[in-house]
Amino acid sequence: MSTTPLTEAATSKFVRIKDGEQELQLHYNDCGSGSETVVMLHGSGPGASGWANFNRNVEPLVAAGYRVILMDCPGWSKSDPIVCTGSRSDLNARSLKGLLDALGLSKVHIIGNSMGGHSAVAFALSYPAQVGKLVLMGGGTGGPSQFVPMPTEGIKLIQALYRDPTIENLKKMMAVFVFDASSLTEDLYQARLNNMLSRRDHLENFVKSFAANPKQFPDYGHRLGEVTAPALVIWGRDDRFVPMDVGLRLIWGMPNAELHIFNRCGHWAQWEHAEKFNRMVLDFLKH
């Protein structure tokens, strides 16, 4: 097992890939070593990154003998900026394919949160032979909610934050992002704000992308039956970004999926219930 310290800086790496005629530099964190690899795909919030989304989940997987890759999607964190006029889910899937090819990885498990869940499903549809198991939280292209008007309260707040990235708008968004916002510290808010403001090009390009194509994350509900990989779907009962019934649609569509619902949990299950989440994921991957 690697002795590299599990810090963002110590595990930080870059790779150049081709997406059609375009060349992109991707940033990723490479943690641990092992015969099996777990890739983690982050959500779409302003200032998001693989490390920011999953820093409570990396160490248990590495300790269990997995290599863990955290990919920063194009348009986020230290990866190259991009205006996406097509499907963001498919762009991220192609980017992951490029990263895996560069690293010589033929098959991986994928953990995806929100946008990362959408991207994981897109990858499974395009490259099924390269998927071991899937863990999807708060996303996965299950289509619109049947009970909550779309866009949801949380999505509206994310869009407002992209357009006006202030600490006040960040706190408004984070107040509904998790079930109990009292666990969020001023240091966490400031770190997230600093991440956002350090890459204003990412913020501006996200707004331009939605103006060019409001359906960045297409509904693959009619194709979910093609996703035959074992899947663990995890949702927060109190998710105000992607309502719980969207998770039910994933279960109805994917033939080898199971569902766990956390009470007192918003859109960030792997952070809000990290200890139990980590135990469940390890058990799922090993068995």
C-alpha positions, 0 to 999 in steps of 0.5 A: 500500500502506498505511504503517500500522505492522504492530503489534497496536495500530496495526491494531486495530479494532472493528465491531458486527454482528447475529447474529439478535436479538443484537448483537455487537462484534467486534475485528479487525486490519486490515493492508495494502491490495490488491485481494484480502483474506486473512482469518485465523481463530484457534484455540480455546486460552485467551488466543488471538487473531488477532494471537497466532496469526498474527503471524509470517504477516501481514507476508509477505502484506501485502508481497505486496500483500494486505489481511489481516484477523485476526478475533477470534471472539466469546468471545475476546480483545477481542471480546464474550463469549458463551455458545454453546449451538449450533455454534461453527463456525457462530457464527464463520461468521456473525460473519465474514459480518457482518464482511465485510458491514460492510467491504464485502468480497464475496470473500476467501481464508480461512486457518484454524487449528484452530477457525479451520479448522472455522469456515472450512469452515462459512463455505464451506458457508454462503457459497460465493460469498464464498470464494476459496481456503482454507488449513486447518491442524489443523482443518476438521470432518473428523470424529474420528480413526480411530486416536487416542482422542477427546478427544485428549491436547491437547484434554484439556489445553486443557479443564483450562486453561480450568477452572484457568488457571495458568502450570503448566497453560499450560506443560503444554498448550503442551508438547504444542501444539508439537513443540519446546517449547524454542522457547517463551520465558517472555515468551511464556508470560506474555503468553499467561497475561496474555491469559487472565486479563484476560478471565476471562469468556471462560474461564468462558463457554467452560466454560459453552458446553461444558456446554450443548453438548459438540459445539461443532464438529460433523462436516461430513464428509458435506458436504465434497464441497460445498466446491469452493473450492481448498484447501491443507490443512497438518498437523503430523505430530506434532499431539497435538490433532487427529491427522494422519488427520483431515487425510486425511479432508478431502482425501478429502472436498473435491474441490479440496484438496491436502495438505502435512505438516510433520515435527517439527511439532505443532498450530501449523504457521504458527508452528513452520514460519513461513518455509516456511508463508508461502512455500507460502501465497503460492504457493498464493494466487497460482497 
